[in-house]
Amino acid sequence: DNGEVVYTEIACKLLDTGTARCGDYKRRKRLVPDCVQLSADEPEAFAAMPPSCAYRLISERRDLPEWHPLVSGRPETVHLAGMSVRNRVISETEIVDDQDMLDHIVTWPMRR
């Protein structure tokens, strides 16, 4: 209500919560019309992203952390560093009522 951004453990219905990968990346915009496609041309969208988001870090002219796959060259390092949502989120399909979202607010995305 006050414009503050809060993070939840609720993920898109397309996210495979066990792998932290989109289940249908190619068709995601068609299946989820409000899917956010980040672009360097639209940096205003980065403010709502977690501080560890590569787009956000780059737009803030900050270095990517060593665990980031673009630095390490290995996709698994994000999981090993505990920075992944793998097995940490639930699907939006599990939420029955919008009020239930308040029960799923988390602070862990705020880690840098």
C-alpha positions in Angstrom: 0.0 0.0 0.0 2.9 2.4 0.7 5.0 1.5 -2.4 7.6 -0.4 -0.4 9.0 -3.4 -2.2 8.9 -6.6 -0.2 10.0 -10.0 -1.4 8.1 -13.3 -1.0 9.0 -16.9 -1.4 6.2 -17.1 -4.0 7.4 -17.9 -7.5 6.0 -17.9 -10.9 3.9 -20.9 -11.9 6.4 -21.7 -14.6 9.4 -21.9 -12.2 10.6 -25.4 -11.5 11.3 -24.9 -7.8 13.7 -27.9 -7.7 16.0 -26.5 -10.4 15.3 -22.8 -10.2 14.8 -22.7 -14.0 11.9 -21.6 -16.0 9.8 -24.5 -17.1 8.9 -23.0 -20.5 11.4 -20.1 -21.1 10.6 -19.9 -24.8 6.9 -19.3 -24.3 7.0 -17.5 -20.9 5.6 -14.2 -22.2 2.7 -15.9 -23.9 1.9 -18.1 -20.9 2.6 -15.4 -18.3 1.8 -12.0 -19.9 3.2 -10.0 -17.0 6.5 -11.9 -17.0 9.3 -9.3 -16.5 11.8 -9.4 -19.3 14.7 -7.5 -18.1 16.6 -5.3 -20.5 19.6 -3.0 -20.1 17.4 -0.4 -21.9 15.0 -0.3 -19.0 17.0 0.1 -15.8 14.1 1.4 -13.8 12.9 -2.2 -13.5 16.0 -3.2 -11.7 15.1 -1.3 -8.5 12.5 -4.0 -7.7 15.1 -6.8 -8.2 17.1 -8.3 -5.3 20.5 -6.7 -4.7 22.3 -9.7 -6.1 20.5 -9.4 -9.5 23.2 -9.1 -12.2 21.2 -6.6 -14.2 20.9 -4.4 -11.1 24.6 -4.7 -10.1 25.8 -3.9 -13.6 23.4 -0.9 -13.8 24.8 0.3 -10.5 28.3 -0.2 -11.9 29.1 -2.8 -9.2 31.1 -6.0 -9.7 29.3 -9.3 -9.9 30.1 -11.6 -7.0 32.5 -14.5 -7.5 29.6 -17.0 -7.2 27.7 -15.5 -10.1 27.8 -17.9 -13.2 28.9 -15.0 -15.4 32.0 -14.8 -13.3 32.6 -18.4 -12.3 31.6 -19.9 -15.6 29.6 -22.5 -13.8 25.8 -22.4 -13.2 26.1 -24.5 -10.0 28.1 -21.8 -8.1 24.9 -19.7 -7.4 23.4 -22.8 -5.7 26.6 -23.6 -3.8 26.8 -20.0 -2.5 23.2 -20.3 -1.1 22.1 -17.5 -3.4 19.6 -19.5 -5.5 15.9 -19.9 -5.0 16.2 -23.6 -5.7 14.1 -25.4 -3.1 13.4 -22.2 -1.3 10.2 -21.0 -3.0 6.7 -22.2 -3.6 4.6 -21.9 -6.7 2.0 -19.2 -7.0 -0.4 -22.0 -7.8 -0.2 -22.9 -4.0 -1.6 -19.5 -3.0 -5.4 -19.6 -2.6 -6.0 -16.0 -1.4 -4.0 -12.8 -2.0 -4.0 -12.3 1.7 -2.0 -15.5 2.1 0.9 -13.7 0.4 1.6 -11.8 3.6 2.5 -15.1 5.2 5.3 -15.6 2.7 7.3 -12.4 3.0 11.0 -13.1 3.3 14.2 -11.1 3.9 16.8 -13.5 2.4 16.8 -11.9 -1.0 18.4 -8.8 0.5 21.8 -10.5 0.9 24.5 -9.1 -1.4 
